[in-house]
Amino acid sequence: MTDNSIILQNVSEQRLKEIVSEAISQQFATDNPTPEKFLSRTEARDRLGISFPTLDKALREGVLIGYRIGGRILLKESELKLKKRS
């Protein structure tokens, strides 16, 4: 068994708290990008200004990607914005 002990010398309790806090903040900043927002089919249809049959056709043909989450088909807002510009 290896010993992973760290010995700290000449480090105040306050400075140790700062070091740990900075390390945790940096880890969370890099590990947790902003969560993706999903839209319902109705919201996607309204944003694109298309009908449900047109939306369903775009999903079937792979023009848009639908994600089945909890029995519902949802679309990523970021992907919808890219398609709207095209």
Stockholm file with secondary structure:
# STOCKHOLM 1.0

chainA/1-86         MTDNSIILQNVSEQRLKEIVSEAISQQFATDNPTPEKFLSRTEARDRLGISFPTLDKALREGVLIGYRIGGRILLKESELKLKKRS
#=GR chainA/1-86 SS CCCCCCCCCSCCHHHHHHHHHHHHHHHHHHHCCCCCCEECHHHHHHHHTCCHHHHHHHHHTTSSCCEEETTEEEEEHHHHHHHHHC
#=GC SS_cons        CCCCCCCCCSCCHHHHHHHHHHHHHHHHHHHCCCCCCEECHHHHHHHHTCCHHHHHHHHHTTSSCCEEETTEEEEEHHHHHHHHHC
//
